[in-house]
Amino acid sequence: MNHKLDPIGHKTRHEEYASLHPTSKRLVNVNR
């Protein structure tokens, strides 16, 4: 939830989220 304040943590959670939601990977990349 603090991924916005932490660029490193953001990237980590971003990849983790993509792994959990491969179908939502496009939405995550667009909303990045």
Secondary structure, 3 states (H helix, E strand, C coil): CCCCCCHHHHHHHHHHHHHHCHHHHHHHHHHC
